[in-house]
Amino acid sequence: MDASAAPPIAVARDSDVPVVAVVGATATGKSDLAIALAERLDGEVVNADALQLYRGMDIGTAKVTAQERHGVAHHLLDVLTVTEEASVSAYQRQAREAVAGIRARGRVPILVGGSGLYVRAALDEIEFPPTDPAVRARLEKRAEREGAAALHRALADTDPEAARTIGVQDTRRIVRALEVGELTGRPFTAFLPRPLYHHPGTVQLGLRLERPVLHERIEARVHRMVQQGLLQEISGLREQGLDDGRTARRAIGYEQGLAVLDGAISCEQAIEDTIAGTRRLVRKQDTWFRRDLRVRWLTADAGEALVEHALARIREEAMTTREQQP
């Protein structure tokens, strides 16, 4: 995919600068497309993969190397240590700051990633309610003492709409809904995502592949990661505290690698488990993004034509947005 020979598409005014998002399942080629679009649109890339926020988690997250970026500026890569917990609310703030900076420079922000909630946090009008460890701990102890059903009944009294959507045994979500109600005085459902773009004119491009082709890509990618030194990467991250990272150590591939280093499973078993875990992730990603009817889907294996197809979609969406403006 070589779009570098084509001149950048000029953007006239800041208000005309679109926000483009490239989304979809793992291993569909999102990063390559995002970089190619940045070259054509005079853009900069904003990461929306929760695990690529972590410094040193490079091989196992298929993070693009400096050489692969072709000189395109990338934002929100390598901003956390492996001992820190990723926060979607913190990410929302940082992503919007990055987008605002790119737009102020008259360039095109191109969000790319497969972490669905992080994409929504960056693109949509979503408010994240506060948390309070003391309140949550108290509710969790109550759940242990009285049972999830009792807390669900309490939720039904204070927030019946949330109770209708949360299962009686879903303790984690029941506790969270009660916590939000206690801290804000507002129903939990008031904070649920709505499909309303923060920047009107945003364009979401989704990449799709036939499932057998995608499964082949995943298998090849996992084997390639091992050959590139994934176990050595994990060993180095362990020295930096990976075992203490609540988010990082549970990442697909890293959790299995830690088990290999501990002698709990063989490398062959870790490869099989990582492939299976990635396939499960792909199904979840596919379900998440297909629920969003605003995503414009492209066939990922269209070869050299993919960039032109993507640019055509961006132009169509921009035209539609202009026509809808008063």
Buried (B, 14 or more C-beta within 10 A) or exposed (E): BEBEEEEBBEBEEEEBBBBBBBBBBBBBBBBBBBBBBBBBBBBBBBBBBBBBBBBBBBBBBBBBEEEEBBEBBBBBBBBBBBBBEBBBBBBBEBBBEBBEBBBEBBBBBBBBBBBBBBBBBBBBEBEBBEEEEEBBEBBBEBBEEEBBEEBBBBBBEBBEBBBEEBEBEBBEBBBBBBBBBBBBEEBBBBBEBEEEBBBEBBBBBBBBBEEEEBBEBBBEBBEEBBEEEBBEBBBEBBEBBBEEBEBBBEBBBBBBBBBBEEEEBEEEEBBBBBBBBBBEBBEEBBEBBEEBEBBBBBBBBBEEEBBEBBBEBBEEBBEEBEEEEE
